[in-house]
Amino acid sequence: MNAGFEVFGEHVLWTDAIGNLLSLAVVWLAMRKTVWTWPVQIAGAALLLAASLDAHAPGNALKQILFLALAGYGWLAWTRGTRGQVELAVRPATARERWTLLLAMAVGTVLMAEAFMRIPWLHIAWSPWANAYIFVGSAIATFAQSRALVDFWIIWMLVDLVGVPLAFKSGLYASGAVYGVFFVLVLSGFARWRGEYRSRLRTRVGIAG
């Protein structure tokens, strides 16, 4: 798992580099709403799990394990949503769904931060709150993505604002660089999904009229 290459004097893990390239591919595929989003995400999560274990980042490793489970759920949900060669219909979350996601993110962050500080094998001495925020936010974003909610792009934006500096601090330099590119792609994905939803809404109004 320690195999890698040198970049500007820093050792970059192959698992970290390839896993993050697959993560970028996931964003590109999600923008196009293809079911291939999920098997690629599973492959990327498996590689990043290996990188996290090598970097002694238990919180990030646990996040990748959760991603594997959520990606399996997302794969099933999107397969059902496109059954009969129907295009996946995206939509914004309802007010109730948004409040539920925000509450889950707030409560989840508190609980995970406590776990990172108190559970020995999960113990993170530095930035337990930031790690907890990224862990919970990433999980919620992936769940919202599986539900085809436009809001999942916004959650990823909020996660990236903390994830980029934390990745560099953890020594995962490939992750830090990729997260920066990831943020730009997320902005594009959000604009694309929101525009598609509005276009479909205008079409429905026109037909009703």
C-alpha positions in Angstrom: 0.0 0.0 0.0 3.0 2.3 0.4 3.9 2.2 -3.3 4.1 5.6 -4.9 6.1 8.2 -6.6 7.9 11.5 -5.7 6.5 14.9 -6.5 8.5 18.0 -5.4 10.1 15.9 -2.8 6.8 14.5 -1.4 5.9 10.8 -1.5 2.5 10.4 -3.3 0.7 7.1 -2.9 -0.5 5.4 -6.1 -3.7 4.4 -4.2 -4.2 8.0 -3.2 -3.5 9.3 -6.8 -5.6 6.8 -8.7 -8.4 6.8 -6.1 -8.7 10.5 -6.4 -8.7 10.4 -10.2 -11.6 8.0 -10.0 -13.3 10.4 -7.6 -13.0 13.1 -10.3 -14.4 10.7 -12.8 -17.3 10.1 -10.4 -18.2 13.8 -10.5 -18.0 13.9 -14.3 -20.3 10.8 -14.5 -22.7 12.2 -11.9 -23.1 15.4 -14.0 -24.3 13.2 -16.8 -26.4 11.1 -14.5 -25.1 7.8 -15.7 -25.4 4.7 -13.4 -21.6 4.1 -14.0 -21.2 6.8 -11.4 -21.6 4.2 -8.7 -19.3 1.3 -9.7 -16.5 3.9 -10.3 -17.1 5.4 -6.9 -16.9 1.9 -5.3 -13.5 1.4 -7.0 -12.2 4.8 -5.9 -13.4 4.3 -2.4 -11.6 1.0 -2.1 -8.3 2.6 -3.3 -8.7 5.6 -0.9 -9.4 3.2 1.9 -6.0 1.6 1.3 -4.4 5.1 1.2 -6.1 6.2 4.4 -4.9 3.1 6.2 -1.3 3.7 5.1 -1.6 7.3 6.2 -2.9 6.2 9.6 -6.1 8.3 9.1 -8.8 6.1 10.7 -11.6 8.7 10.3 -11.0 8.9 6.5 -10.7 5.2 6.3 -14.1 4.8 8.0 -15.5 7.3 5.6 -14.4 5.2 2.6 -16.0 2.2 4.2 -19.3 4.1 4.5 -18.9 5.3 0.9 -18.7 1.7 -0.2 -22.1 1.0 1.4 -23.7 4.2 0.2 -22.4 3.7 -3.3 -24.1 0.3 -3.3 -27.4 1.9 -2.3 -27.0 4.7 -4.9 -26.3 2.1 -7.6 -29.5 0.3 -6.8 -31.6 3.6 -6.5 -30.3 5.0 -9.8 -30.9 1.7 -11.5 -34.5 1.7 -10.4 -34.8 5.4 -11.4 -33.7 4.7 -14.9 -35.5 1.4 -15.5 -37.1 1.2 -18.9 -34.4 3.5 -20.3 -36.0 6.5 -18.6 -33.7 9.4 -17.9 -33.0 10.0 -14.2 -35.2 12.9 -12.9 -33.3 15.3 -10.7 -35.0 17.7 -8.3 -34.3 20.1 -5.5 -34.9 18.9 -2.0 -38.1 19.9 -0.2 -38.0 22.2 2.8 -38.5 19.2 5.0 -35.7 17.2 3.4 -33.3 20.2 3.6 -33.9 20.6 7.3 -33.5 16.9 7.8 -30.2 16.9 6.0 -28.9 19.9 7.9 -30.0 18.4 11.3 -28.4 15.1 10.4 -25.2 16.9 9.5 -25.1 19.0 12.7 -25.9 16.1 15.0 -23.7 13.7 13.1 -20.7 16.0 13.3 -21.1 16.4 17.0 -21.3 12.6 17.5 -18.4 11.8 15.2 -16.2 14.5 16.8 -16.9 12.9 20.2 -16.1 9.5 18.8 -12.8 10.7 17.3 -11.8 12.2 20.6 -12.9 9.4 22.9 -12.7 6.1 21.0 -9.1 4.8 21.1 -8.9 3.2 17.7 -10.6 6.1 16.1 -8.7 8.7 18.1 -7.7 11.9 16.2 -5.6 14.3 18.2 -5.7 17.1 15.7 -8.8 18.6 14.0 -11.4 16.1 15.3 -14.2 18.5 14.5 -13.0 19.1 10.9 -12.6 15.4 10.3 -16.1 14.7 11.8 -17.6 17.5 9.6 -16.0 16.0 6.4 -17.0 12.5 7.4 -20.6 13.3 8.0 -20.9 15.9 5.2 -19.5 13.4 2.6 -21.9 10.7 3.7 -24.9 13.0 3.6 -23.9 14.4 0.2 -23.6 10.8 -1.2 -27.0 9.9 0.2 -28.5 13.0 -1.3 -26.9 12.1 -4.6 -28.4 8.7 -4.5 -31.8 10.4 -4.1 -31.0 12.6 -7.2 -31.3 15.8 -5.1 -29.7 18.9 -6.7 -28.8 20.0 -3.2 -26.1 17.3 -2.9 -23.8 19.5 -5.0 -24.1 22.3 -2.4 -23.2 19.9 0.4 -20.1 18.8 -1.5 -19.1 22.5 -1.9 -19.3 23.0 1.9 -17.3 19.8 2.5 -14.6 20.8 0.1 -14.0 24.2 1.9 -12.7 22.2 4.9 -11.5 19.1 3.0 -8.8 20.8 0.9 -6.6 22.2 3.8 -7.2 19.1 5.9 -6.0 16.8 3.1 -2.7 18.7 2.8 -2.3 18.6 6.6 -2.8 14.8 6.6 0.0 14.4 4.0 -2.5 13.3 1.3 -1.2 15.8 -1.3 -2.9 14.1 -4.2 -6.2 14.4 -2.4 -5.6 18.1 -1.6 -4.9 18.9 -5.2 -7.7 16.9 -6.6 -10.2 18.4 -4.1 -9.4 21.8 -5.6 -10.3 20.5 -9.1 -13.2 18.7 -7.5 -14.7 22.0 -6.2 -14.7 23.5 -9.7 -16.4 20.4 -11.2 -19.0 20.5 -8.4 -19.9 24.1 -9.3 -20.4 23.0 -12.9 -22.4 20.0 -11.8 -24.7 22.1 -9.7 -25.4 24.5 -12.5 -26.1 21.6 -14.9 -28.5 19.8 -12.6 -30.3 23.0 -11.6 -30.6 24.1 -15.2 -32.0 20.7 -16.2 -34.6 20.7 -13.5 -35.7 24.2 -14.4 -35.9 23.3 -18.0 -38.1 20.3 -17.2 -40.3 22.5 -15.0 -40.8 25.0 -17.8 -41.7 22.2 -20.2 -44.3 20.9 -17.7 -45.8 24.4 -17.2 -46.0 24.9 -21.0 -47.8 21.6 -21.5 -50.2 22.4 -18.7 -50.9 25.8 -20.2 
